[in-house]
Structure formats: structure tokens, C-alpha cells
Amino acid sequence: MRIVLCGFRGTGKTECGRLLSQLTGLPFLDTDAIIEERYGKTIHDIFTEDGEETFRDYERQVIAALPESGCIAGTGGGAVIDPRNVAALRRGSTMILLEAEPSAIEQRIRQSTRPPLTTLPFRDEIRVLLEARRPSYTRAADFCIDTTTRSPNEVCLAIMRILSEGTASPGAGERAVRFLRESGIPEDEVTAFEQAAVSADPKTRLYAIAGNPALHSRSPALFSQLFSHFGLNCHYTRFQAHDIIPILRLCHDLDVRGLSVTIPFKHSIMEHLSDIEPGADAIGAVNTVVWCGGKSYGYNTDWIGIREPLADAPGSNAVVLGAGGAAAAAVYALRSLSMEVTVLNRTVGAAEALAGRFGCASGPLEAFDRLDPGVVINATPVGMEPDTRSLLKKTQLKPSMTVFDLVYTPPETPLIRLARDVGCRAIPGTELFVRQAAAQFTHFTGISAPLELVRSMVP
């Protein structure tokens, strides 16, 4: 067993680590103390004489060399900002984030000799760094504990309870098994979930995709492989229901760590979340939820999966076909690349409404022939199996165009086939799936999975 404590300075990592060491009989390894011993300098002197970059390099080396099991490890406050550190720390471990209110942290570290990391006043530095690091902290941890009003003894007892009992409500696993069976989830997946949530290690963290339907999703197979590859004690399943409320109730009772969200819940889930990132708020859709410390954080990774393949696309104007949620993500992605966008849709009113949100032009599908876009995105379901249609004809495409079809079943849609025949740069929907899933995995775990690895695992 390896327990890793992460969090900001003053949250109690060192004192709690030492107490946990006494309770468990495992050695406590403080990465900052190891750095000081190995390099013969205090952290203050390393920062002052060699700079933060050198310190971070030392930190990576020390973290990579930690024993894989049989210890309690405490990390520096900025260690988990680096995904490489997170990958090394999380493998085979239970990662616990210790949190505290800024006022409590200020009181605890006021007499510290550690160098400031900014030019801000002491109190402002704490607030600003906490806010900047919050996403990294919430991603990296398996469990989150607020130490603001708890003594180190109380924190350690809470950690010991987590290790022995987990954090799910009594009977939640059994209720969830019934829920999965009644919603039509395949029996082999129900059995695997039952093993993870009821019969096995209480430290196992649960993830799921929420949708209706959810049976078609490739996410369970993909994330299961990613969790295994990075040595994470996690299980991913499906939650299928007509309404988001019973799914959220299930997530609360099970203390689910992360949720992928698909149709039809991407918008309706937003009102139930504590915090929503600006991109998801602008798009009006959340496809990723992370719970940490009693709060829920909503993100949208679809627009990232659209933006990244188009970052080097020639031309400054684009056409988006469709006016639904996928189209909103596409428009947001294109606008982030400073492209001029026209939204075309069968229902012109819907196109006008979407375009109005982002300051774009709009029109009916027939207007395509009057435009000369460098980028064309199909954000409609046309072409999805068993549909064999394409919204555009071969004669409407030009070799100079980049054509991105967000539909990924089949991998080669009718539109992508036409685009390749014409000589366009064709981007299939699988590229969206791979990139949004990689970004989602980072939100779930704090680990940056290489795109080639994710592509190799897509079923």
C-alpha cells in the first residue's frame, strides 16, 4: 500500500503524514525533505540560488524514485501541477488531497521560511495560487479532506476510515447494482461493477458515463484500458436513465469521482453543479463532471477535441452545419481560433439563435453554395449509422477545404468519403472522440495520456 498526500502548504501534509506513519507502521517520505537531503540545500536556497525550474527538476527525480508501495508520501504544494509527477504518484497508490481555507493556511504558514513564488503580498499569493492550482489538485486526488477545522489526529482518523471503509453510503453499491440491471446494462458489466463497488477494495474510485441511451458509448472500454495502463484503482461503468436526477442521486450515494455526460443531459446537468468552467458555460453544455471535497466541477472537452485538429487549418472562415449542442461546441472552438463562422441549419431560426450567441452569420443549408469556406464542420447526426446520407454533395466540396465530420460511427462517414475523393483534408469524428476523451481523462486523473495511446485503445 502507498498513500500519497498532496495539497497546498499549510494543509497538514507533513504532520498528518508522520501520524499516519505511526498508525500504519509505514515510513513517511517527505519529498521536500528528500530534496534537501539529496542536494545539500534548503528549499529556500534552491529557489534563491538555482531557480524554481531547477527545483521542479529535482522534485520530478525524487518523485519518480519513490518506492512503489509500503510508504506514506507527502508532496510539495506544486508537485501535482506536472502531469508526469501525477502519473508517477498515482500508480498503485491512493492519493488524498488535503484542503483548507486560505485564512487557515495563512495562519499556519505565516512564519515559514519558504520563499514567495510571486511578487504579491503574502495573503494575496495564497489566494491566487490556490485558485490557479485548484484544477490540478481536484484532478489528481482520489479523495479530498478539508483540514480547516480538523486537528491532525482527526484528519488521520478520517483517512484511516477511507482506507478501510471507503466513502460510499451504506447499501449504495447494492442499490446501484439494481439500478444498472433495471436500466438494461449488460449483465457482464453489472457483474464487473458489483465486484468493484460492493465486493472488492473500498478504495476503488468509480466513474461512469451518464446518458440515454448510454449502451452505444465506447467510453467504458476506453477508460477501463487507460485506468489499467496507468495503474489506477478505478472502475468505469454506465448509468442510463430518462432523467438526470436519479443518476446524480446515485453518484452522491456512491461518492462517484467523475462522470462523462452525453445526450440528453449535457445541458440539464449544469444547474446541479457547484462550478462550471467558462468554456462549458459559453457553449451551454457540460460533458465532464468531477467531484472533490463536496463540490462538483463541470467542464466541456468537446470543443477541445474540435479545436486541436483545426489549429493549423488554412483559411479564416468556416461553416458549421447544424445548430445543436455539438454545433455550439464547434462554433466556440472556431471562434477561439479567430475564424469567421457561418452557421447553416434546416431550421433557420435555430441557426440564427446559435449564431447570435457568438456573433456569427447564419442561414439555411442552401446558402452553402454562396460561401467559400476554408473549414466545413458537420455537427448534425446525418451520416451516423445506419444513415448513409451526406448533407453536402461531392460537387460542393473543393480540394482547398478542411472537412471535419463530428460523427464517429462509422469511422468513415459518407461526407468524409466524399471529402477524401475530392482531395480535401478530411478529419473523421474519431479524432474528436480521441481528443475529447484524452482531455476528459486529464480532468478525471490529472494525468496527460498521449494521443497515440488513446487512439490505440479506442474500440
C-alpha positions in Angstrom: 0.0 0.0 0.0 1.2 3.5 -0.8 -0.7 6.6 0.4 0.2 9.9 -1.1 -0.8 13.2 0.5 -1.0 16.3 -1.8 -2.2 19.8 -1.3 -1.1 23.4 -0.7 1.4 24.4 2.0 -0.2 24.6 5.4 -2.9 22.0 4.8 -1.2 19.5 7.1 0.6 17.0 4.8 3.8 16.7 6.9 2.2 16.4 10.3 -0.6 14.1 9.1 2.0 12.0 7.2 4.0 11.5 10.4 0.9 10.5 12.3 -0.2 8.1 9.6 3.2 6.6 9.7 2.8 5.8 13.4 -0.7 4.4 12.8 0.2 2.2 9.9 3.8 1.3 10.6 4.8 2.5 7.1 7.7 5.0 6.7 6.8 8.6 5.9 8.7 10.1 3.0 8.5 13.9 2.5 9.6 14.8 -1.0 10.8 18.3 0.0 12.9 16.8 2.9 14.4 14.2 0.5 15.3 17.0 -2.0 17.0 19.0 0.8 19.0 16.0 2.0 19.9 14.8 -1.5 21.1 18.2 -2.8 22.5 19.6 0.4 20.5 22.8 0.3 17.3 24.1 1.8 14.3 24.5 -0.5 14.7 28.3 0.1 18.3 28.2 -1.1 17.5 26.0 -4.1 14.8 28.6 -5.2 17.1 31.5 -4.5 20.3 30.2 -6.0 19.2 27.8 -8.7 15.6 28.9 -9.5 12.2 27.2 -9.5 12.9 25.3 -12.7 15.8 23.5 -11.1 13.8 22.7 -8.0 11.0 21.3 -10.2 13.5 19.1 -12.0 14.8 17.8 -8.6 11.2 17.2 -7.5 10.4 15.1 -10.6 13.5 13.0 -10.0 12.6 12.4 -6.3 9.0 11.6 -7.1 10.0 9.1 -9.8 12.3 7.3 -7.4 9.7 6.9 -4.6 9.0 3.3 -3.5 6.0 1.8 -5.4 4.5 0.5 -2.2 4.9 0.3 1.5 5.1 4.0 2.4 3.3 7.3 3.1 4.4 10.0 0.8 3.9 13.8 1.2 4.5 16.1 -1.8 5.3 19.7 -2.2 2.4 22.1 -2.9 3.1 22.4 -6.6 4.1 18.9 -7.4 0.8 17.8 -9.0 0.8 20.7 -11.5 3.1 18.5 -13.6 1.2 15.5 -15.1 4.4 13.5 -15.1 4.5 13.7 -11.4 0.9 12.8 -11.1 1.3 9.7 -13.2 4.2 8.6 -11.1 2.4 9.3 -7.8 -0.9 7.8 -8.7 0.4 4.4 -9.9 -0.7 1.8 -7.4 -1.5 4.5 -4.8 -4.4 6.1 -3.0 -4.0 9.8 -3.5 -5.5 12.1 -0.8 -5.9 15.9 -1.2 -5.7 17.9 2.0 -7.6 21.2 1.6 -8.0 24.2 3.9 -9.5 27.7 3.7 -7.0 30.5 2.8 -7.3 32.1 6.2 -6.3 28.8 7.9 -3.4 28.3 5.5 -2.2 31.9 6.1 -2.2 31.4 9.9 -0.4 28.1 9.6 2.5 29.2 7.3 3.0 32.8 8.3 6.3 32.1 10.0 7.5 29.8 7.2 11.0 30.5 5.7 9.9 29.2 2.3 10.5 31.8 -0.5 7.5 33.5 -2.1 6.5 32.3 -5.5 5.1 35.6 -6.7 5.6 39.3 -6.0 2.1 39.5 -4.5 1.5 40.3 -0.8 1.5 37.1 1.4 -2.3 36.8 1.7 -2.9 37.5 -2.0 -0.3 35.0 -3.0 -2.1 32.2 -1.1 -5.4 33.1 -2.7 -4.1 33.4 -6.2 -2.0 30.3 -6.1 -4.8 28.3 -4.6 -7.2 29.3 -7.3 -4.6 28.6 -10.0 -3.8 25.2 -8.6 -7.3 24.1 -7.8 -7.9 22.2 -11.1 -4.6 20.3 -10.6 -5.5 19.4 -7.0 -9.0 18.2 -7.8 -7.9 16.2 -10.7 -5.0 14.4 -9.1 -6.7 13.2 -5.9 -8.7 10.0 -5.2 -10.2 11.5 -2.0 -10.4 15.1 -0.7 -10.4 16.1 3.0 -10.9 19.6 4.4 -8.5 20.2 7.3 -9.6 23.8 8.1 -11.3 22.9 11.4 -9.9 19.4 11.9 -6.8 18.6 14.1 -4.1 16.3 12.5 -5.5 13.5 14.7 -9.0 13.9 13.2 -7.7 14.1 9.7 -5.7 10.9 10.1 -8.7 9.1 11.6 -10.7 10.2 8.6 -8.0 8.9 6.2 -7.9 5.6 8.0 -11.7 5.3 7.7 -11.4 5.9 4.0 -8.8 3.3 3.6 -10.9 0.7 5.5 -14.4 1.6 4.6 -14.4 3.8 1.5 -16.8 6.8 1.2 -20.0 5.3 -0.3 -23.2 5.5 1.7 -24.2 2.2 3.4 -26.0 -0.1 0.9 -25.3 2.3 -2.1 -23.5 -0.4 -4.0 -26.3 -2.9 -3.8 -28.8 -0.2 -4.8 -26.7 0.8 -7.8 -26.5 -2.8 -8.9 -30.3 -3.0 -9.0 -30.4 0.3 -10.9 -28.0 -0.9 -13.5 -29.9 -4.2 -14.1 -33.2 -2.4 -14.3 -31.8 0.1 -16.8 -30.7 -2.6 -19.2 -26.9 -2.5 -18.7 -25.4 -5.8 -19.9 -25.0 -8.4 -17.2 -21.3 -8.8 -17.6 -20.9 -5.0 -16.9 -23.2 -5.2 -14.0 -21.2 -8.1 -12.5 -17.9 -6.2 -13.0 -19.5 -3.1 -11.3 -20.7 -5.3 -8.4 -17.2 -6.6 -7.9 -15.8 -3.1 -7.9 -18.4 -1.3 -5.9 -19.6 -4.0 -3.4 -17.2 -6.9 -3.1 -13.7 -5.6 -3.6 -11.4 -2.8 -2.4 -13.3 0.1 -0.7 -10.6 2.5 -2.1 -11.7 1.8 -5.7 -12.9 5.0 -7.3 -15.9 4.9 -9.5 -16.5 6.7 -12.8 -19.4 6.4 -15.3 -21.0 7.7 -18.4 -24.5 9.2 -18.0 -26.8 9.2 -20.9 -30.0 7.9 -22.5 -29.0 5.8 -24.3 -25.6 5.0 -22.9 -25.2 1.5 -24.3 -23.6 2.6 -27.5 -20.8 4.5 -25.8 -17.2 3.5 -26.3 -16.1 5.3 -23.2 -16.3 2.3 -20.7 -13.9 0.2 -22.8 -11.5 3.1 -23.4 -11.3 4.4 -19.9 -11.0 0.9 -18.4 -7.9 0.4 -20.5 -6.5 3.8 -19.6 -7.0 3.2 -15.9 -5.3 -0.2 -16.2 -2.4 1.2 -18.2 -1.6 3.9 -15.6 -2.1 1.6 -12.6 -5.1 3.3 -11.2 -7.6 1.7 -8.8 -10.6 2.8 -10.7 -13.7 1.3 -12.3 -15.9 2.8 -15.1 -19.5 1.9 -15.9 -22.7 3.2 -17.5 -25.6 5.0 -15.9 -28.7 5.0 -18.2 -32.0 6.7 -17.2 -34.7 9.0 -18.6 -33.8 11.8 -16.2 -30.5 13.1 -14.7 -31.8 13.3 -11.1 -31.7 9.6 -10.2 -28.2 9.4 -11.8 -27.0 12.3 -9.7 -28.6 10.7 -6.6 -26.7 7.5 -7.4 -23.4 9.5 -7.9 -23.9 11.1 -4.5 -24.6 7.9 -2.6 -21.7 6.1 -4.3 -19.4 9.1 -4.0 -18.6 8.8 -7.7 -15.4 10.5 -8.6 -16.1 11.5 -12.2 -18.8 11.4 -14.8 -18.8 11.6 -18.6 -22.1 13.2 -19.8 -23.7 12.5 -23.1 -27.1 13.1 -24.8 -29.6 14.3 -23.4 -28.0 15.5 -20.2 -25.2 17.9 -21.2 -27.3 21.0 -20.6 -29.7 19.8 -17.8 -26.9 18.7 -15.6 -25.5 22.2 -15.4 -27.9 23.6 -12.9 -26.9 20.9 -10.4 -23.1 21.7 -10.4 -21.1 23.9 -8.0 -18.8 25.3 -10.6 -18.7 25.4 -14.4 -15.7 26.4 -16.5 -16.1 29.4 -18.8 -16.0 27.3 -22.0 -18.7 24.9 -20.9 -20.8 27.9 -19.7 -20.5 29.7 -23.0 -21.3 26.5 -25.0 -24.2 25.7 -22.7 -23.1 22.1 -22.3 -21.1 20.0 -19.8 -19.7 16.6 -20.8 -17.3 16.1 -17.9 -18.1 16.3 -14.1 -15.5 15.9 -11.3 -16.5 15.7 -7.6 -14.0 16.7 -5.0 -14.5 17.8 -1.4 -18.3 18.0 -1.6 -18.1 20.2 -4.7 -18.9 19.4 -8.3 -17.0 20.9 -11.3 -18.3 20.9 -14.8 -16.2 21.0 -18.0 -16.6 20.7 -21.7 -13.9 18.8 -23.6 -15.8 18.5 -26.9 -14.7 21.9 -28.1 -11.1 21.0 -27.3 -11.5 17.8 -29.4 -12.7 20.1 -32.3 -10.2 22.9 -31.9 -7.0 20.9 -31.7 -7.2 19.2 -35.2 -8.0 22.6 -36.7 -5.3 24.7 -35.0 -3.2 24.7 -38.2 -6.1 24.7 -40.7 -5.7 27.2 -43.6 -8.2 29.9 -44.1 -10.0 32.2 -41.7 -13.6 31.4 -42.4 -15.7 28.3 -41.6 -19.2 26.8 -42.0 -20.9 24.8 -39.3 -23.7 22.6 -40.4 -26.2 22.2 -37.6 -27.4 24.2 -34.6 -27.5 21.8 -31.7 -25.1 21.2 -28.8 -22.3 19.8 -31.0 -22.6 22.8 -33.3 -22.3 25.2 -30.3 -19.0 23.4 -29.3 -17.8 23.7 -32.9 -18.6 27.4 -33.1 -16.9 28.1 -29.8 -13.8 26.2 -30.9 -13.7 28.0 -34.3 -14.1 31.4 -32.6 -11.3 30.6 -30.2 -9.2 30.2 -33.4 -10.4 33.7 -34.5 -12.2 32.3 -37.5 -15.3 33.9 -39.1 -18.1 31.4 -38.8 -21.4 30.9 -40.6 -24.0 28.6 -39.0 -26.2 26.8 -41.5 -29.2 24.7 -40.5 -32.5 23.4 -41.9 -34.4 25.3 -39.2 -33.1 28.9 -39.9 -34.4 30.2 -36.5 -32.2 27.7 -34.6 -29.2 28.8 -36.7 -29.9 32.4 -36.0 -30.2 31.8 -32.3 -26.8 29.9 -32.1 -25.1 32.4 -34.3 -26.4 35.3 -32.2 -24.7 33.9 -29.1 -21.3 34.0 -30.7 -21.6 37.0 -33.1 -21.7 34.8 -36.2 -23.5 34.8 -39.5 -26.3 32.3 -40.2 -28.5 30.9 -42.9 -30.3 27.9 -44.4 -28.3 24.9 -45.7 -28.9 26.0 -49.2 -26.7 29.1 -48.6 -23.6 26.9 -48.6 -23.0 27.3 -52.3 -22.8 31.1 -51.9 -19.9 30.7 -49.4 -16.3 29.7 -49.9 -15.3 28.3 -46.5 -11.8 27.0 -45.7 -13.3 24.8 -42.9 -16.5 22.8 -43.0 -17.8 21.0 -39.9 -20.8 18.6 -39.9 -22.3 19.0 -36.4 -25.5 17.1 -37.3 -26.2 13.4 -36.9 -26.6 12.9 -40.7 -24.3 10.1 -41.7 -24.4 8.3 -38.4 -25.0 4.5 -38.9 -27.4 3.3 -40.3 -27.8 6.7 -42.2 -25.9 6.7 -45.5 -26.6 10.3 -46.5 -24.4 13.3 -46.6 -25.6 16.9 -46.2 -23.2 18.0 -49.0 -22.6 16.8 -52.5 -19.3 16.0 -54.0 -19.6 19.0 -56.3 -19.9 21.3 -53.4 -16.5 20.4 -52.0 -13.1 21.8 -53.1 -9.6 20.4 -52.5 -8.7 23.6 -50.6 -11.3 22.8 -47.9 -10.8 21.1 -44.5 -13.8 18.9 -43.8 -14.4 17.7 -40.2 -17.3 15.3 -39.6 -18.1 15.1 -35.9 -20.0 11.8 -36.4 -17.7 8.9 -35.5 -19.8 5.9 -36.2 -18.9 4.8 -38.8 -15.2 5.9 -38.8 -15.6 6.9 -42.4 -18.9 8.6 -42.9 -20.3 9.4 -46.4 -19.2 13.0 -46.0 -15.6 12.0 -45.1 -15.5 9.6 -48.1 -16.6 12.4 -50.4 -14.1 14.8 -49.0 -11.2 12.3 -49.5 -12.3 11.6 -53.0 -12.2 15.4 -53.8 -8.8 15.8 -52.2 -9.9 17.8 -49.1 -8.2 17.5 -45.8 -10.6 15.1 -44.1 -10.9 14.8 -40.3 -13.1 12.0 -39.1 -15.1 12.1 -35.9 -12.9 9.6 -34.2 -10.4 12.4 -33.9 -12.9 14.4 -31.9 -13.6 11.3 -29.7 -9.9 10.6 -29.1 -9.0 14.2 -28.2 -12.0 15.0 -26.0 -11.5 11.7 -24.2 -7.8 12.5 -23.6 -8.8 15.9 -22.2 -11.5 14.2 -20.1 -9.0 11.7 -18.7 -6.8 14.6 -17.6 -9.8 16.1 -15.7 -10.5 12.7 -14.1 -7.0 11.9 -13.1 -4.5 14.7 -13.6 -2.6 12.5 -16.0 -1.9 13.5 -19.6 -2.4 10.5 -21.8 -0.6 10.6 -25.1 -3.0 10.8 -28.1 -1.4 7.9 -29.8 -2.0 5.8 -26.7 -5.7 6.8 -26.6 -6.1 6.2 -30.3 -4.7 2.7 -29.9 -7.2 1.9 -27.2 -10.4 3.2 -29.0 -12.5 0.1 -29.6 
